[in-house]
Amino acid sequence: MDANGTSALIAASARGHLEVVNALLDGGADVNLKDAAGRSAMARATLRDHTAIVGVLKAAGAVETDAGDSKPK
């Protein structure tokens, strides 16, 4: 995790690295962890239109959020 609270899963999701996201989830990464801005991996992937990653995160139990908001839908 970096100084902004960005986990490896959040970073990989934001950058569109599907294989990395899968590996991190297989390793037990917290799918609903949020960064300092209150955004989760799901929110970051949604903001960047990484639909395949959004699907993987949903399947892993991610809580859907509005991309610009830290509150669950």
Sine and cosine of phi, psi and omega as CSV:
sin_phi,cos_phi,sin_psi,cos_psi,sin_omega,cos_omega
0.00,0.00,0.69,-0.72,0.01,-1.00
-1.00,0.00,-0.08,-1.00,-0.05,-1.00
-0.90,0.44,-0.36,0.93,0.02,-1.00
-1.00,-0.06,0.13,0.99,0.00,-1.00
0.98,0.21,0.25,0.97,-0.02,-1.00
-0.99,0.13,0.90,-0.44,0.03,-1.00
-0.99,0.15,0.20,-0.98,0.06,-1.00
-0.87,0.50,-0.62,0.79,0.00,-1.00
-0.92,0.40,-0.68,0.73,0.03,-1.00
-0.89,0.45,-0.71,0.70,-0.01,-1.00
-0.90,0.45,-0.71,0.70,-0.01,-1.00
-0.90,0.44,-0.63,0.78,0.02,-1.00
-0.91,0.41,-0.67,0.74,0.00,-1.00
-0.91,0.41,-0.54,0.84,-0.07,-1.00
-1.00,-0.04,-0.07,1.00,0.06,-1.00
0.99,0.16,0.43,0.90,-0.03,-1.00
-1.00,-0.03,0.99,0.13,-0.10,-0.99
-0.86,0.51,-0.71,0.70,-0.02,-1.00
-0.89,0.46,-0.62,0.78,0.03,-1.00
-0.92,0.39,-0.69,0.73,0.04,-1.00
-0.84,0.54,-0.73,0.68,0.02,-1.00
-0.87,0.49,-0.69,0.72,0.00,-1.00
-0.90,0.44,-0.68,0.73,0.01,-1.00
-0.91,0.42,-0.66,0.75,0.05,-1.00
-0.90,0.43,-0.67,0.75,0.06,-1.00
-0.87,0.49,-0.51,0.86,0.01,-1.00
-1.00,0.09,0.00,1.00,0.09,-1.00
0.99,-0.13,0.31,0.95,0.02,-1.00
-0.86,0.51,0.58,-0.81,0.02,-1.00
-0.97,0.26,0.94,-0.34,-0.09,-1.00
-0.94,0.34,-0.33,0.95,-0.04,-1.00
-0.94,-0.34,0.17,0.99,0.05,-1.00
-0.89,0.46,0.61,-0.80,0.00,-1.00
-0.89,-0.46,0.49,-0.87,0.05,-1.00
-0.99,0.12,-0.07,-1.00,-0.04,-1.00
-0.89,0.46,-0.41,0.91,0.03,-1.00
-1.00,0.08,-0.03,1.00,0.01,-1.00
1.00,0.09,0.27,0.96,-0.02,-1.00
-0.96,-0.30,0.68,-0.74,0.01,-1.00
-1.00,-0.06,0.06,-1.00,0.10,-1.00
-0.85,0.52,-0.64,0.77,0.02,-1.00
-0.87,0.49,-0.73,0.69,0.00,-1.00
-0.89,0.45,-0.68,0.73,-0.02,-1.00
-0.91,0.41,-0.67,0.74,0.01,-1.00
-0.92,0.39,-0.63,0.78,0.01,-1.00
-0.90,0.43,-0.69,0.73,0.01,-1.00
-0.84,0.54,-0.55,0.84,-0.07,-1.00
-0.98,-0.22,0.19,0.98,0.08,-1.00
0.88,0.48,0.58,0.82,0.05,-1.00
-1.00,0.01,0.98,0.22,-0.16,-0.99
-0.90,0.44,-0.58,0.82,0.03,-1.00
-0.90,0.43,-0.64,0.77,0.02,-1.00
-0.94,0.35,-0.64,0.76,0.06,-1.00
-0.83,0.55,-0.69,0.72,0.02,-1.00
-0.89,0.46,-0.68,0.74,0.02,-1.00
-0.90,0.43,-0.69,0.73,0.00,-1.00
-0.90,0.43,-0.66,0.76,0.06,-1.00
-0.87,0.49,-0.71,0.70,0.00,-1.00
-0.89,0.46,-0.47,0.88,-0.01,-1.00
-1.00,0.06,0.00,1.00,0.07,-1.00
0.98,-0.18,0.26,0.96,0.01,-1.00
-0.91,0.42,0.64,-0.77,0.08,-1.00
-0.99,0.15,0.79,-0.62,0.02,-1.00
-0.95,0.32,0.68,-0.73,0.05,-1.00
-0.74,-0.68,0.33,-0.94,0.19,-0.98
-0.94,0.34,0.69,-0.72,-0.08,-1.00
-0.83,0.55,-0.56,0.83,-0.03,-1.00
-0.99,-0.12,0.14,0.99,-0.12,-0.99
-0.72,-0.69,0.58,-0.81,-0.01,-1.00
-1.00,0.01,0.01,1.00,-0.05,-1.00
-1.00,-0.04,0.72,-0.69,0.06,-1.00
-0.88,0.48,0.50,-0.87,0.08,-1.00
-0.95,0.30,0.00,0.00,0.00,0.00
